[in-house]
Amino acid sequence: MKQVFSLVVLGLVLIWGGFAAGEKEGTEAVEPELTMEVGTFHPPGTGDVAGLKHFKEILEERSNGRIRVNVTFGETLGGEQDTIDQARLGTLHMVTDGMATMGRYAKRWGVWALPYAYPDKETLLKSVEGPIGQAIKGEFDRNGLIFVGIVPLGFRNMTTNRRVVEPADLRGMKLRLPENPDWITVWQEFGVKPVPIPAPEMYLALKTGTVDAQENPYTAIHVRKFWEVQDYVILTQHVVDFHITMLSKEFMADVAEELRDMILEAAEEMVSWQADYVEKELMAKYRAEAEENGMEFITPNREAFQQVAKRGWEKLKEQWEPWVYDQLLKETSQ
C-alpha cells in the first residue's frame, strides 16, 4: 500500500512539474513590442523579395523577438505608386521600389536612370554619396520617406525579335517602356515608337505584337519567360538598373530609439546583402537560363547608341537644377 501511495505521489509531482515547466516556457516566450510591415510590388524570384526576407531574418534574430517582420510581395499591396503612398502614410513601414519613385520625387536631379549616363554600378554608387545623392535624400525626407540606399540590379538590356547592332536598326520599332517621360524622350531620338505598358502586361503585349521589344534586366526575362516571345537579347547596357529601399518616416517617428537603431542597421545591411545576392546569384544564372531557352545575345555599337542618347539629354537638362548637368558630366568623366 505504501508503494502504491508513493507512486501516486511521484506521479502528482511529475504532473505538477510538467505544468510548472509549461508555465515557465510560456512566460519565457517574448511577445513582440513592434510589428513591421515591409513589402515590394515585385514578384518572387527577384532580389527584392529575397532581400526583404533576409531583413526579416536578421532583424527578428537581433531583436530577440522584440520586433516581428511581415513580408508582403507581388501585387497584393497594389502597384509601385501604391506601395510608396502606403509608406508615406505609415501603413507600410519599409518598401523596396523601382525607379518610378525617382520620377515622382527627384525629377530635378533625375540623372541616375538616364540612358547611357552612368557606365557602371561603382560610378552610380559614388553619386549616391555625392551632391546629387544628398539632394535626392533630402527630397525623399521632405516627402515622408527615409532613403536607406539603392540596390544595383545589373544593366538593363533590350529584348527583340529583330537583330539590332546600330541605332538605325531600331527605327520604327514599338518599344515597351515604363511610364517614365525622361526615358520616352531619350528613346524617341532613336526613332522608336515608345509604348508605356505596365510590367504585368508586357508578355501579352509582346506575344500579340502590341509592342516589338522591351528593355529590362535579366531578372525580368526570368520572371516573365520572355524567351517564349522574344529571340534576341541586345546588350545595350543603357542603364545600371537599381531599386530603392525606403523606410516610412511616419512609422519610424514612433519607434523607440533602441529599436530604431536596430531597424536602420538591418535595413542598410539588407541593401548591401541584396546587391551581392543579385550580382553573384541571379545575374549569371538568369542569363544562362535565357541562353538555354534559345535566346541569342548580341553586342551592339554602344558608343553610337550613347551619342544618340545624349541628344535626349540636351532636351531634358532644362528640367534639372542648373548645377546637375555639370555634376553629371563630372561624376561620369564625360
N, C-alpha and C positions, 0 to 999 in steps of 0.2 A: 504493500500500500504506500509506504514511504517512497518507494521507487517511482510509482505512478505519479504521486504528488510532485516529486522532484522534476519529472519530465514535463508535467503541466506547467510548473513554474518556469522551467527553462524555455518552454515554448512561448509563454507570455513575454518573457524577457526578450526573446528573439523578435517576436512580433512588434513589441514596443520599440525595440532598437531599429527595426525597419522603418516604422513611422517616423521616428526621430531623424533617421538618415534622410528620409524623403523630405522632411521639413527643412533640413539643412541644405539639401541640394536646391530646393525651391527658393530659399532665401538667398542663395549664392548667385542665382541667375540674375543678370543685370538687365533691368528694363532700360531701353534706350532713352536718353534725355532729349534726343533730337532725331528726327527723321528727315532725310534729304530725298527730294525727288529730282532725279537727273535724267536727261534724255537727249535724243537726236532723232531727226526725221529720216536718217539713213537706215538702210536695212541690215540684217545680219550678213556677215561676210565682208564687212567694211572695217577699217581701222577704228572708226568712231565707236562702234558697238564694243569692240574688244577693249578699247581704251576706257570706256565708262565702266565696264565690268572689272577692269584692273583697279580703277579708282575705288569701287565698292569694296573690293577685297582688302586693299591696303588700309583704307580709312576705318573700316569696321574692326580690323585687327588692331590697329594702333590706338584706337579709342577704347579698346577692351569692351566693345559692345555699346558704348555710350552713344554712338552715332549709328543709325541704321540707314542704309542707302538703297533706294528703289530705283532700278534702271528700266526706262521705257524707250523703245526704239521703233523704227518704221513709221508709218503714218498714223499711229494711234493718237498722237498729240496734234495731228494736223500737218501742214506743210512747214517750210522753212520759216516763213514770216510768223506763223502761229507760235512756233516754239520761242522765238525771240520776244514776242509780245507777252507770253506767259512768264518769261524770265524777268522782264521789266516789271510785271505786276507782282512778282514774288511767288507765284503758284508753281513755277518750275524753277528749281534752285541752281542748277547748273546745266548748261547746254553746250554741245559741240555742233557748230553750224557750218554751212558752206559760205560761199563768197558773197551771197546776196546781202549779207549784213554790211559789207563794205560799201556797197552802192547806196544803202539806206542811210548810213550814219557817217560815212567817211568819204563822201564824194569829192570834197575839196582837197583831199590828199590821196585820192584813189588810184595810185600808180602800182601797187603791189601786184595786181592781177592784170596789168596792162600787157597785151600780147607782145612778146619779144623784148620786154623791158629788163627783167632780171634773168641773167643767164643760168643761175644755179641756186640751190637752196641756201648755200653759205652766204651769198650776197644778199639774199632776201632776209635771212635771219639777222644780219648786221643792221639792215634797215629798221627792223623792229625795235632795236635798241637806240636808234638814231633819232634825229629831229622829226622825221615823218612818223615814226613809231610813237613818239611821245605825244604828238598832236592827235593821232588816232586814238590812243588810250584815253586821252582827256575827253574827247568827244563821246566815246563809249560811256565814260563815267557820268557825263552830263545827261546821258540818256538812260541811266539806271543800270548799267552793265559794267561789271568789273572784268577787264581784259586780262585773262590768265596767260594766254600765249597762242601761237599758231603752230599747227602740225603740218609740215610739208608732206605731200602725198605723191611725190614724183611729178613728172611732166604730164601735161595734157597733150594728147595727140589726136589726130583725126582718123576716123574710120570711114571708108567709102567703098563703092563698087567700081570706082574709076582709078586707074593708075595716075598718081599725082607726083610730079617731080619739080616742076616750075610753077610759079604763081599763076601763070596764064592757064594752067590746066584746071584751075578752079572756076574759071569764068562760066557763069550761068548755073552753077551748082546750087541746089537748095540745101542750105546748111542749117541744121538744127542748132540753136544757141539758147542758153538760159536767157531769162528776161533781164539782160544787162545792156543798157543803152550804149555804154562805152565799147563793149565788145562788138555790138552791131555796127557802130561807127567804123571801127577798125576793119572788120571783115568785109564791109562794103567796098573798101579800097581794092579788094581782090576780085571784085566783080561777081561775088556770090549773092544769092538771094537769102538773107537771114530769115529764119522761121522760128520765132520763140515758141517752144513747146515744153510743158512740164516734164520733168525727168521720168515719171512713171509711164508716160505716153510715148517715149522715144522708140521703143521696139516696134510697136504697131505702126508708127509713122514711117519708119524705115521699111517695114515689110510691105506696106501699101503704096510706097512711093510718094507719100506726102512730103518727105524730105529724102535727099540723096545721101546725106552724110551727117555725122555728128562729131563732136570733139569732147574728150573726157580722159581721165587717167585710166590705167589698166583695170582698176577696180570695177569701173562701170561695165567694161567688156565682160568681166567675170559674172557680175551680179545679174546682168541683163542678157547674157548669152548672145552677144552681137554677132558671133561667128555664124549664127543661123541666118543672118540677113545682110552681112557685110563681108566682102572678100579681102579688103586691104586695111592695114594699119599704116597710116602715113606718119612717120616720126617727125612731125612738125616741131614738137617740143616748144610750143609757143608760150606756155605759161607754166611756171612752177606752181602746181596746184597746192592749195592748202585749205585747211579748215581752222576755225577759230573756236577756242574754248572760253566761255564766259560764265561768270557767277552772277547771280542776282544781287544787286546792291540792296534792294528792299529786304531780301531774306537775310543777308549777312549782317545787316544793321542790328538785328535782334539776337544774334548768336553770341554766347559768352566768349570772351577773348581767348580763353584757352582752346576752346573747340574751334573757334575761327582760325586760329593759327594752324591747327591740325588740318583743317579743310584746305586752306591755301597751300600748305606744303604738299598735301596729297594731290591736289589739282595740278600743281606745277610739275610734280614727279610724273603724273599721268601723261602730260603733254610730251615730256621727254621720252617716256617709255613707248608711247604710241608712235612717235616719229621713227624710232628704231624698229619697232614691230612692222610698220608699213614697209620700210625700206628693205629690211632683212628677210621678212617672212612672206610678204604679199606680192611685191612688185615682180620679182623674178618668177615666182610661182604662177602668177596670172598671165604673164607674157608667154611662158611655156605652154600654159593651157590653151591660149589663143592659137599658138602655132600648131599644137597637136590637133586642134579642131579645124585646121586648114587655112587660117588667116596668113597672108603674106605681108611681111614687114618691109616698107620702102623708106629709104632715107632721101628726103628732098633737098633742094638747094636752099638751106636755111638762111644763108646770107641774103639771098634775093628776097626771101619771104620777109625778113626783118626790114629791109629797105622799103617794101610796100607798106608794112605795118606802121612805120614811122610817119607816113603821110597822114595816117589816122591820128597819131599823137598830136600833130600840129593842130588838128581840129578840136582836140579835147583840152588842150592845156589852158584855154581861156577859163574853164570852169574850176581850175585848181587855184589854190593860194599862189600868189605871184612867185614865191620862192621855191615852190615844189618842183617845177620842171628842171631848174638848175641843180637842185639837190638830187633829183633822179639821175641826171647825167653824171654828177659827181660820184654817186654811190655805185653806178654801173660802169664807170670809166668809159663813157661814150662821148 
